[in-house]
Amino acid sequence: MIIGLMWRGMVEESKRLFHGLKERDSISWTTMISRLMQNGMEREAVDMFREMILAGFTMDPFTFGSVLTACGSLLALGKGKQIHAYVIKTNHKDNVFVGSALVDMYSKCKSIKSGETVFERMTQKNVVSWTAMLVGYG
């Protein structure tokens, strides 16, 4: 239902529904974060990520991908670095999806050296990670 409301641009309604849920899980949190980001509400997506951490939920690669994309859109390098530290702490640094999101975030924030470092340390690379790195040079 949250996804349907977000697809219709009914952001406030979906936030009310989310906050009214008696039981939230990692999927509902990640859904809200990704939909907020996709609806141009990047700052709220980053804030919700912080709430998710404080609530004690586990992140997955999709959570990190969404929040790092939001950081890149906001040019929020400091927040992106904090999330990068959390990626390392939670053992997601070897995930190609997360690594690509980190490279993309650093590239958008004009921190090419950091993006290169992440890219070079990635054990797997795909077209997304290569594209993110190439766009960073552009």
C-alpha positions, 0 to 999 in steps of 0.5 A: 500500500505504501508503494502504491501511495508513493507511486501516486505522489501521495507522500504525506499519506504514505508517511502517515501509513508507515508511521502508523504501522505497528510492526515495521521491518527492514523492507518497509524502511528500505521501501520508504527510503527509496521512494522518498529518494525517487520522489525528490525528497532526498533529505527526508530519505537520509533522515529516515535512514538515520531513524532506521539505524536508531530503531535498530534495523538491519540494512541491506544493499538496497537500503545503502544504494538508495541512501547513497544515491540521495547523498549524491543528489544532495552533494552531501559528501560528509553524510556519504562518508558517514554512511560509507563508514557504516557500510564497512562496519556492517560488512557490505563493502564487498557488495557490487551494488553498494560499491557502485553506489559509493563510487557514484556518490563520491563522483557526484560529490566531486571526490574523485580520489575517494571514488577511485579508491572504492572502485579499485578495492571492489572485488567485483565490478559491473557495468554500473560501477564502470559507468559511475567511475567514468561519469566521475571523470567527465 
